[in-house]
């Protein structure tokens, strides 16, 4: 995909035909300045309150999904991957009611919904590249593998990203291969080694958001999270992902089991 095809859009209460056509062709879309600086800071503050509570209560799983802990630059324990964080702070649960975010469901079609109580719910990722960090990158994968592991059909699933950090290429972050959302099942399963392969792809592009930007990418796209080439405070980045889904409603609760593939979360470092 040529670099010239990368562009950003403004998100309103409804999507334009141009925006829908762009997403259909490339499998991703990037909206600028969706959240203002005060909202971004309020989200970070809310996450730190949830973090404090989970650490003090030694929470290991939320609705069956393991919580990923790590160590910050000052040696303190932090949560590096929160699952279902929207269920633990009204700041984030209320954010999902925003008409602009609701409009993104048009990218799936009838029956689409925000998966706030399904999959892993709203996931808050906190990356920092320090000597004791346990969450700095993620290898190539597609999100369709989840449905296959569960023995079901591939249902439509998009990932909405709310970016809370401004990134430069050296900060790492999301890399996608545009157009691969239209690949066949064989390619989805075997094109790359899931989570183990971190090598750059000649067709990948880097998503370089500013704090407050919003992106959506099709879960069938091949994508990875590149490690920051800088260390310390400059490497810190925070991003939220929320699934936009269709198909059978499958909410999770405190009695939900840990899925097979989630037991191998340790390979993401």
C-alpha positions in Angstrom: 0.0 0.0 0.0 1.4 3.4 -1.0 2.2 5.8 1.8 0.0 8.4 0.0 -3.1 6.3 0.9 -2.6 7.0 4.6 -4.8 9.9 5.7 -6.7 11.0 8.8 -10.4 12.0 9.1 -12.6 13.9 11.5 -15.2 11.9 13.4 -18.7 13.2 13.7 -22.0 11.8 14.9 -22.4 9.9 11.6 -19.8 8.5 9.2 -19.4 9.8 5.7 -19.5 7.7 2.6 -15.8 8.5 2.0 -14.9 7.3 5.5 -16.9 4.0 5.0 -15.3 3.4 1.6 -11.8 4.0 2.9 -12.3 1.5 5.7 -13.8 -1.1 3.4 -10.8 -0.9 1.1 -8.0 -0.7 3.6 -9.4 -2.3 6.8 -8.5 0.6 9.1 -9.3 4.3 9.6 -7.7 7.0 11.7 -9.7 9.9 13.2 -7.8 12.9 14.7 -8.6 14.9 17.9 -11.5 12.9 19.1 -10.7 13.4 22.8 -9.4 16.6 24.3 -6.4 16.8 26.6 -8.6 17.1 29.7 -10.5 13.9 28.8 -7.2 12.0 28.1 -5.9 13.0 31.5 -9.1 12.0 33.3 -8.9 8.5 31.7 -5.3 8.1 32.8 -6.2 9.3 36.3 -9.1 6.8 36.4 -6.9 3.9 35.3 -4.4 4.7 38.1 -7.2 4.5 40.7 -8.3 1.1 39.3 -4.6 0.0 39.3 -4.2 0.9 42.9 -7.3 -1.1 43.9 -6.3 -4.2 41.9 -2.8 -4.2 43.3 -4.0 -3.8 46.9 -6.5 -6.6 46.4 -4.1 -8.8 44.4 -6.6 -9.2 41.6 -5.4 -11.9 39.2 -8.3 -12.1 36.7 -11.3 -10.2 35.6 -14.1 -12.3 34.2 -11.6 -15.1 33.5 -9.1 -12.8 31.7 -5.6 -12.7 33.3 -4.4 -9.3 34.4 -0.9 -8.5 33.2 1.3 -6.9 35.9 4.8 -5.4 35.4 7.3 -3.0 37.0 7.4 0.7 36.4 10.7 2.7 35.9 10.8 3.4 39.6 10.5 -0.2 40.6 6.9 -0.1 41.6 4.3 -2.7 40.5 1.9 -1.5 37.8 -0.9 -3.0 35.7 0.2 -3.2 32.1 -2.9 -4.8 30.7 -6.3 -4.2 32.2 -9.3 -6.2 31.0 -12.9 -5.0 31.3 -11.6 -1.7 32.8 -14.9 -0.1 31.7 -16.7 -2.1 34.4 -14.5 -0.6 37.1 -14.7 3.1 36.4 -17.6 5.3 35.2 -15.2 7.6 33.4 -14.7 4.9 30.8 -18.2 3.3 30.8 -19.7 6.7 30.1 -17.3 7.4 27.3 -18.7 4.5 25.3 -22.1 6.4 25.2 -20.5 9.2 23.0 -22.6 9.5 19.8 -19.4 9.6 17.8 -18.2 6.3 19.1 -21.6 4.8 18.6 -21.5 5.9 15.0 -18.6 3.5 14.4 -21.0 0.6 14.5 -21.9 1.5 10.9 -18.6 0.0 9.9 -20.0 -3.5 10.7 -23.7 -3.1 9.9 -27.0 -4.3 11.4 -26.8 -6.0 14.8 -23.5 -4.4 15.6 -22.7 -3.5 19.2 -19.8 -2.3 21.4 -18.5 -5.4 23.2 -18.1 -3.8 26.6 -19.1 -7.0 28.4 -17.7 -9.5 25.8 -14.3 -10.8 24.6 -11.9 -8.9 27.0 -14.2 -5.8 27.2 -12.4 -2.5 27.2 -8.7 -3.3 27.4 -6.3 -0.6 28.7 -2.6 -1.3 27.7 0.2 0.5 29.4 3.5 0.0 27.7 6.8 1.1 29.1 10.3 0.0 28.0 12.3 -0.4 31.1 14.7 -2.9 32.5 12.0 -4.8 34.4 9.1 -4.3 32.1 7.1 -7.4 31.1 5.0 -5.8 28.4 6.9 -4.0 25.6 5.7 -5.5 22.3 3.3 -8.0 20.8 4.0 -10.3 17.8 2.0 -10.6 14.6 -1.6 -11.9 15.0 -5.2 -11.5 13.9 -8.1 -11.3 16.3 -10.1 -13.9 14.3 -8.0 -16.6 15.9 -10.1 -16.3 19.1 -13.3 -17.5 17.3 -11.4 -20.4 15.8 -10.0 -21.5 19.2 -13.6 -21.4 20.5 -14.8 -23.6 17.7 -17.1 -21.0 16.2 -17.5 -19.2 13.0 -15.6 -16.0 12.2 -17.8 -13.2 13.3 -17.3 -9.5 12.3 -15.0 -7.9 14.9 -13.3 -4.5 14.7 -10.9 -3.0 17.2 -11.5 0.6 18.2 -8.4 2.2 19.6 -8.4 5.3 21.9 -4.9 6.7 21.9 -3.7 8.4 25.1 -0.1 9.1 24.0 1.5 10.9 21.1 3.8 8.6 19.2 6.8 8.9 16.9 8.1 5.9 14.9 10.8 5.3 17.6 8.1 4.9 20.2 6.9 1.6 18.6 3.1 1.0 18.6 0.6 -0.5 16.2 1.7 -1.8 12.9 -0.8 -3.2 10.4 -0.8 -4.7 6.9 -3.7 -2.9 5.1 -6.0 -5.0 3.0 -5.3 -8.3 4.8 -8.8 -8.2 6.2 -9.9 -9.7 2.9 -7.5 -12.7 3.1 -8.7 -16.3 3.1 -8.8 -18.6 6.2 -5.5 -20.4 5.2 -3.6 -17.1 5.1 -5.2 -16.0 8.4 -4.0 -19.1 10.1 -0.5 -19.6 8.5 0.8 -16.4 6.9 2.8 -15.7 10.1 3.7 -17.4 13.4 1.2 -16.0 15.9 2.7 -13.8 18.6 6.2 -15.3 18.1 7.0 -13.4 14.9 8.0 -9.8 15.5 9.8 -9.1 12.2 8.8 -6.0 10.2 6.8 -6.7 7.0 7.5 -4.8 3.8 3.8 -4.0 3.4 3.2 -2.8 7.0 2.4 0.7 8.0 2.8 2.4 11.3 -0.1 4.0 13.1 1.3 7.2 14.5 -1.5 8.8 16.6 -1.5 11.9 18.7 -3.0 11.8 22.2 -6.7 12.0 21.8 -6.9 10.3 18.4 -9.1 7.3 17.6 -8.4 4.4 15.2 -10.4 1.4 14.1 -8.9 -1.7 12.5 -10.6 -4.9 11.3 -9.7 -7.8 13.5 -8.9 -9.9 10.5 -6.0 -7.6 9.6 -2.5 -8.9 10.4 -1.2 -6.5 13.0 1.5 -6.3 15.7 2.8 -3.9 18.4 6.3 -2.8 17.8 8.7 -2.3 20.7 9.9 1.1 21.4 13.5 1.8 20.4 13.9 4.3 23.2 13.9 3.4 26.9 12.7 5.2 30.0 9.9 7.7 30.3 10.0 8.6 26.6 8.9 5.0 25.8 5.7 5.2 27.9 2.5 4.8 25.9 -1.1 4.1 26.8 -3.8 2.9 24.5 -7.3 1.5 25.0 -8.9 -1.1 22.7 -12.6 -1.9 22.6 -14.2 -4.6 20.4 -17.0 -3.7 18.0 -18.8 -6.9 17.2 -21.8 -8.7 15.7 -23.2 -12.2 16.0 -24.3 -14.1 19.1 -24.2 -12.1 22.3 -21.7 -13.8 24.7 -21.2 -11.7 27.8 -18.6 -12.7 30.4 -18.9 -12.6 34.2 -16.8 -13.4 37.3 -17.5 -17.2 36.7 -16.2 -17.2 33.1 -13.3 -19.6 32.4 -9.9 -18.6 31.2 -9.6 -19.5 27.6 -6.9 -21.9 26.4 -4.8 -19.3 24.4 -4.9 -16.8 27.3 -2.9 -19.2 29.4 0.1 -18.4 27.1 0.0 -14.6 27.7 3.5 -14.9 29.0 4.9 -15.0 25.5 3.9 -11.3 25.1 6.9 -9.4 26.7 
